[in-house]
Amino acid sequence: MELIDIALNDPKQNDYQIYCLADDQDQVVGYICYGPVPMTEGTFDLYWIAVDPDFQEKGAGSKLLTFLDEVVKSEGGRLILADTSTIPQYEKTQRFYMKNGFKEVARVPDYYYPGNDRVTFWKKLGEKG
């Protein structure tokens, strides 16, 4: 919520951008929060992607990532990074990123707590896989 609060309360900031995906009844089914990485050339972080459980595994998350690819390209982006955890609850998230063209490029052991590593996924825009 901290990033959402920043984006909503300070319209002049450009560190965090948030977009929602809505269904045919204009109900939010998911959102993404992303932003440019300071002191880089065209690198963006995907801070959050969330999809309502009723819409998971139905393409909503992939639609959000496709949108993210396009909007980041339009902003001069060339790379997207996303971090996640290695606990069993996040295995589905890791598979989701890989299915959508991300590759694991870094792992920090015990980052969140002992036995829970941080995994960084990377996607170069304009390339598959």
N, C-alpha and C positions, 0 to 999 in steps of 0.2 A: 504493500500500500504506500510505502514511502515514495517510491518512484512515481506512482500514479498521482499522489498528492503534489509532487514537484511539477509534473507535467500540467496538471490542471490549474494549479495556483500561480504559476509563473509562465504566462503565454510567450514571454520573450526568450525563455531558455530554449536551447536546442540540443541539450544533452540527451534527453529522453523523449521519444516519440511513441505514442500509443494509438493503436488502431484496433477496432472491434470488427468481428464478423457477426452478422445478424442473419436470422432465418427469414422465411417468407412473411412471418408475422412481426418482423422487426424486434424480435427477442435476441439479445446477445447470446451467442453460443460459444464465443471464444475471443481472445485478444492476444496481441503481441505488444511487447515493449522492447524497443531497441534504441541504439544511439551510436554516433560516431565515437571511435576511440581517440582521445586526445593524443596529439603528437604522432599520428600515423597518417599515411596517405591512402585513404579509401578503405580503411578497416572499420568494421562495425561490430558491436556486441549485440547479441540477442539476449536481453536480460531475462525476459519472461515470455513464455508461450503457455497459455492455459485454455483448455477446452472443457466445456460442461460435460460431465460423464455421460449424459444421454446422447451426446454427439461424437464421442470418441470412437475411433475406428470406423468412421463414416466419411472421412475425407476432409473434415473441417480443419484439422491441424495442418494437413498438406496444403490446403487452400491458403491458410495464413502464411505458410512458408513461401509459397509461390508468390503471393503478394509482397512479402518481405524482399524476396529476390528482386522483383521489379522496382519497388520503391527505393531500395538501396542502390541499384544500378542507376536510377534516375538522379540520385544524389551524388553520383560519382564514386560509388562504392565498388570495391573489387573483391573483398573478403568479408565473410561473416563468421564470427566465433560464438560458440555456445558452450556453457559449462553445465555439468550435472554431477550427480553423486553416483557412487558405485554400490550403494546398498540395494538389496534385491527389489525394493519398490520402484527403483529407477531403471531397471533393466529394459522395461518397455520404452522408456524415454530414449535410452541409448539406441535401441533398434529403430525407433522412429527417426532419429536424426540420420542414421546410416541409410535407411530406406529413402530418405529425402536428399541424398547427395552429400552428406557431411562425412568426414573421415576423422577418426580419433588421431589427434596429433600430440597430446600431452596428458600426463597423469601425475598428480601430486599425491604421493602416499600420505594417508592419515590426515588429510587436509581438514576435513570437517570434525573428525574425532578419530581415535585409533581404529583402524579397520574400515574407514569410510573415506575413500580417495575422491579427489576432484578430477574429473575427466573433461578435457577440452576437445570440442569438435570444431572442425574447420571446413568451410566451403568456399571454394574459389568460384566466383560468379562467371558465367559464360562457359563453364565446363561441366560435364556430367561425371558423377562418381568421384 
